[in-house]
């Protein structure tokens, strides 16, 4: 047996403080863990409390409405495309009434039109007159129009004839529009 009795504890006060601090920190850490767990549980129950089926139903309704709008958008795009194509055709097409009006305005008074044929790219004017000067005036007027590129671009005399039985000069002119 030992005759020495040690009355001083081997654990000093500093290590006791450290142990207490460690226990306090452990307690705080456990409390934080419990608080975070509770918050996660509350959020989870709130999410589950919301009816997910109603959200899915509303999502499908919104998607269905969007698909209707997409179909309308496709129809609108097709319609706009058709309108643009029609507009481009109308812009490139010759205005036949204005061409006819322009040609008729340049024809002399004593000239009788037998045929006036206007196609997309050409016009044929055939007629008769008792005076050769009226025929000359018609040719001069049409040639000036072709030179100025007013209505016609070119002019071709296809026929010029005189018939004794009715004393008329017959002429046929072809022009490119």
C-alpha positions as CSV (number, residue, x, y, z in Angstrom):
1,X,0.0,0.0,0.0
2,X,0.9,3.5,-0.6
3,X,1.5,5.8,2.3
4,X,1.2,8.9,0.1
5,X,-2.2,10.4,-0.4
6,X,-2.4,12.9,-3.1
7,X,-4.8,15.6,-2.2
8,X,-4.4,17.5,-5.4
9,X,-6.4,16.3,-8.4
10,X,-4.5,15.4,-11.4
11,X,-6.9,17.1,-13.7
12,X,-6.3,20.8,-13.8
13,X,-8.9,23.5,-14.0
14,X,-8.0,24.4,-17.6
15,X,-8.8,21.0,-18.9
16,X,-12.1,21.1,-17.1
17,X,-13.0,24.4,-18.8
18,X,-12.1,22.8,-22.2
19,X,-14.2,19.8,-21.4
20,X,-17.1,22.1,-20.5
21,X,-16.7,24.2,-23.6
22,X,-16.6,21.0,-25.7
23,X,-19.9,19.8,-24.1
24,X,-21.5,23.2,-24.7
25,X,-20.3,23.2,-28.4
26,X,-21.6,19.7,-28.8
27,X,-24.9,20.7,-27.3
28,X,-25.1,23.7,-29.6
29,X,-24.2,21.6,-32.6
30,X,-26.9,19.0,-31.7
31,X,-29.5,21.9,-31.3
32,X,-28.6,23.3,-34.7
33,X,-29.0,19.8,-36.2
34,X,-32.4,19.4,-34.6
35,X,-33.4,22.9,-35.8
36,X,-32.3,22.2,-39.3
37,X,-34.1,18.9,-39.2
38,X,-37.3,20.5,-38.0
39,X,-37.2,23.2,-40.6
40,X,-36.6,20.5,-43.3
41,X,-39.6,18.5,-41.9
42,X,-41.8,21.6,-41.9
43,X,-40.9,22.5,-45.5
44,X,-41.5,18.9,-46.5
45,X,-44.9,18.8,-44.9
46,X,-45.9,22.1,-46.5
47,X,-44.9,20.9,-49.9
48,X,-46.9,17.7,-49.4
49,X,-49.8,19.7,-48.1
50,X,-50.1,21.5,-51.4
51,X,-52.1,19.4,-53.8
52,X,-49.7,18.4,-56.6
53,X,-52.6,17.1,-58.7
54,X,-54.1,20.6,-59.0
55,X,-50.7,22.0,-60.1
56,X,-50.4,19.2,-62.7
57,X,-54.0,19.9,-63.9
58,X,-53.2,23.6,-64.2
59,X,-50.0,22.9,-66.0
60,X,-51.8,20.7,-68.6
61,X,-54.4,23.5,-69.1
62,X,-51.7,26.1,-69.7
63,X,-49.9,23.7,-72.1
64,X,-53.2,23.1,-73.9
65,X,-53.9,26.9,-74.3
66,X,-50.3,27.4,-75.5
67,X,-50.8,24.7,-78.1
68,X,-54.0,26.5,-79.3
69,X,-52.0,29.7,-79.6
70,X,-49.2,27.9,-81.5
71,X,-51.8,26.6,-84.0
72,X,-53.1,30.1,-84.5
73,X,-49.6,31.4,-84.9
74,X,-48.8,28.8,-87.6
75,X,-52.0,29.8,-89.4
76,X,-51.1,33.5,-89.1
77,X,-47.6,32.9,-90.5
78,X,-49.1,30.9,-93.4
79,X,-51.6,33.7,-94.1
80,X,-48.9,36.4,-93.9
81,X,-46.8,34.4,-96.3
82,X,-49.6,34.1,-98.8
83,X,-50.4,37.8,-98.5
84,X,-46.7,38.6,-99.1
85,X,-46.7,36.3,-102.2
86,X,-49.8,37.8,-103.6
87,X,-48.5,41.3,-103.0
88,X,-45.2,40.4,-104.8
89,X,-47.2,39.0,-107.7
90,X,-49.4,42.1,-107.9
91,X,-46.3,44.4,-107.8
92,X,-44.6,42.5,-110.6
93,X,-47.7,42.2,-112.8
94,X,-48.5,44.8,-115.4
95,X,-51.5,47.0,-114.8
96,X,-53.4,46.1,-118.0
97,X,-56.1,48.8,-117.7
98,X,-53.5,51.6,-117.4
99,X,-51.6,50.2,-120.3
100,X,-54.7,50.1,-122.5
101,X,-55.7,53.6,-121.3
102,X,-52.2,54.9,-122.1
103,X,-52.2,53.3,-125.6
104,X,-55.7,54.5,-126.4
105,X,-54.8,58.1,-125.4
106,X,-52.0,58.2,-127.9
107,X,-54.0,56.9,-130.9
108,X,-55.0,59.7,-133.4
109,X,-58.7,60.6,-133.8
110,X,-59.0,59.5,-137.5
111,X,-57.6,56.0,-136.7
112,X,-60.1,53.2,-136.3
113,X,-58.9,50.3,-134.1
114,X,-59.7,46.9,-135.5
115,X,-57.9,44.9,-132.8
116,X,-56.2,45.8,-129.5
117,X,-54.7,42.7,-127.8
118,X,-52.7,43.2,-124.6
119,X,-51.0,40.2,-123.1
120,X,-48.6,40.1,-120.1
121,X,-45.5,41.1,-122.1
122,X,-46.8,42.5,-125.4
123,X,-49.5,44.6,-127.1
124,X,-50.8,44.4,-130.6
125,X,-52.6,47.3,-132.2
126,X,-54.2,46.8,-135.5
127,X,-56.4,49.3,-137.3
128,X,-57.2,51.3,-140.4
129,X,-57.4,54.8,-141.6
130,X,-58.2,56.6,-144.8
131,X,-55.3,59.0,-144.5
132,X,-51.6,58.0,-144.6
133,X,-50.8,61.0,-142.4
134,X,-52.9,59.5,-139.6
135,X,-50.9,56.3,-140.0
136,X,-47.6,58.3,-139.8
137,X,-48.8,60.1,-136.8
138,X,-49.7,56.8,-135.1
139,X,-46.2,55.4,-135.9
140,X,-44.5,58.6,-134.6
141,X,-46.5,58.7,-131.4
142,X,-45.8,55.0,-130.7
143,X,-42.1,55.3,-131.6
144,X,-41.8,58.3,-129.1
145,X,-43.4,56.1,-126.4
146,X,-40.9,53.3,-127.1
147,X,-38.0,55.7,-127.1
148,X,-39.1,57.2,-123.7
149,X,-40.0,53.8,-122.4
150,X,-43.3,55.3,-121.3
151,X,-45.6,52.4,-121.6
152,X,-43.9,50.3,-124.3
153,X,-40.3,49.3,-124.5
154,X,-40.0,48.4,-128.2
155,X,-42.1,48.8,-131.3
156,X,-42.3,46.6,-134.4
157,X,-44.3,47.3,-137.5
158,X,-45.7,43.9,-138.5
159,X,-47.8,45.0,-141.5
160,X,-48.8,48.0,-143.5
161,X,-51.2,47.6,-146.5
162,X,-53.5,49.6,-148.7
163,X,-56.8,48.1,-149.9
164,X,-58.2,49.7,-153.0
165,X,-61.7,48.3,-152.6
166,X,-62.4,50.4,-149.4
167,X,-59.5,53.0,-149.8
168,X,-58.1,52.3,-146.4
169,X,-54.6,51.9,-145.1
170,X,-54.3,48.9,-142.7
171,X,-51.5,48.7,-140.1
172,X,-50.5,46.3,-137.4
173,X,-48.0,47.2,-134.7
174,X,-46.5,45.0,-132.0
175,X,-44.9,46.4,-128.9
176,X,-43.2,44.9,-125.9
177,X,-44.4,46.1,-122.5
